[in-house]
Amino acid sequence: MHDLDTLSQQLEEALKELKALTERQLHFETLLLNKGLSTEDVAGFNPLLHRNFISNADAAQQKHLMHSWKYNSAAVLAPSELADSGFRAFSQNDEDGILLRLFTHVGCTNRYVVEIGSNCSGSDVGIPENLSTNLLVNHGWHGTIFELDATECDKMRYFFARTAATRHYHWTREGLTEYYSPVIVQKAISPENINELLMAANQEPEPDLFIIDIDGGDFAVMENLSAIKPRVIVVEFEKRFRERHSVVQRDREQFSLRWQQSGAASLTAWAELLEPKGYRLCAVGSCCFNAFFVREDVAEGKLATLSPKSAFDSHPVFSAIDESFWLEPDESWQML
């Protein structure tokens, strides 16, 4: 009994110390913020705010979630159910969870993903921040990632070459070691070369997932996309036009000059482009950065349609935000 009392006292003292450390940390961060330092400056003082660790339990936890979703979902999944399933493993926001819930419900065919635009933001050790890595590392997918920046490409190659799930996907040819899953391609993507580059990387005509995020220019690329017919497409949209304007910013030099943009095309513009190509809008992320479009034959009888207006009307934050948040497009935006 004496030992138990001693242990209890030691635990209580340890908890007090932990609480004191937490309070000092919060006080320190408050002081830094009051000095006008940015969030990135503050993160530099605290390694816990960097993306430098991968949980070994992620895959097991996610597969447990998938099992639960598989046997406890309605036949037709509502947009709100997809949005509520969001979480972040490697994605910028909650897109990893939404994608996992979506593919648990509609199923996979080839588990092949194409992602255009990727980086290792917020990580000192080169952990990718994108929508494909969770599927590649934790769920056995394969894919191709296109990125213009050579340094970011090297970081991603280094990461995948040393991650347990992907490090064995290599071969030696003519004395050089090459990694083949995922394939990292350092290229600038344009409307003129998109189809050629896709076929050169992998001739799969119907990838399960296609993601594009190149901060302007992505709309024109999608206008010209013809070589593949992905089952699911994820695009970034500009939320500050709500559903009121169908507009595109064609000049990439104008991106984020007026405000910090979330995309170079409005959600309405994306719907008007992709619906005639046979896709329906099924969900948007909680931050209203990414929109999830699913091919009609894949979504039929499994996923409900979300209109651009409903995406904002049903959003817990943007449905009630002050009217001054919404913008009118200026001369840098083209009306469709």
C-alpha positions, 0 to 999 in steps of 0.5 A: 500500500505504501508503494502505491501511495508513493507511485501515486505521489510521483505521478501527481508530481510528474503531471504538475511538471507536465502542466507547467511545461505546457503553460510555459510553452503557451506563454512563450508562443504568445510572447512570440506572436505578440512580437509580430512573428509569423506562424512559421517563425513560431513553428521554428521554435517548436519541432512538434509543429513541424511535419517530421514524424510518421506514426507507425500505427497509421496504416492499421488505424486507417484500415480499421476505419475502412472496415467500419465504414464498409459495414456501417454505411448507407447505400448512397453516401451523402456529401456530408458523410464524406466531409465528416470522414476527413483527416490528415496523414500527409495531405494539407488539410483533411483530404486523406480521410475523404479519399479513403472514405470515398474509395472504401465506398466505390471501390478501387480498380487499379490503385493507380494515382496521378498527382500533378504538383507536390512538395514537402512543405512544413517538414525538415526531413522531406515528408511529402505534403500531398494527396497521394502519399497516404495511399502509396505508403499506407494502402499499397497504391502505385503512382506518378507524381509530376513536380517542376521543382528539382529540389522537391523532386529529390526530397520526394525520391529520398523519402519514398526510397527510405520508407518501408512501404515503397523502398523495395520498388527499385531496379538497376539498369545500366549501373543506375538504380531507378525507383518505379513506384511512385515515379517522380517526374520533374516536368512543367505541366502544360495544356500542350504536353499533358497527354503526352507526359501521362502516356509516357509515364504510364499508359493506364487509361483509367487511373483510380485517382487524378489530382492537380494542384499547380497554383494557376494553369490547372483549368487549362490543363484539364480543358485539354486532358484527353489521354485518360479518363480518371474515376476520381478527380480532385482539383483546387478551387477559389472559395471567395467567389462562393458559387456566384461566379463562374470564373477562371484566372488564366494568367498564372502571374496574377495568382495570389497578387490580390489575396492568398488564393486557394485556387485559380478557378471557382467551384462553379467553373469547375463544375461547368467544365467537368460535368459535361465530361461525365463527372459529378461533384460529390464533396469539398474539403472542410477548408474549401480548398479541394473539390472531389469529382467522381465519374458518373458511372462510378458514382451512380447509386453510391454517391449523392451529387453536391451542387456548388451552392449547397457546398457553401450553404451547408458549410458550418463556417462559410454558410455564416461568414460575414458577407464582406468575405465574398469577392467580385472578380476583377479584370484578371478573371475570365467569365465563362 
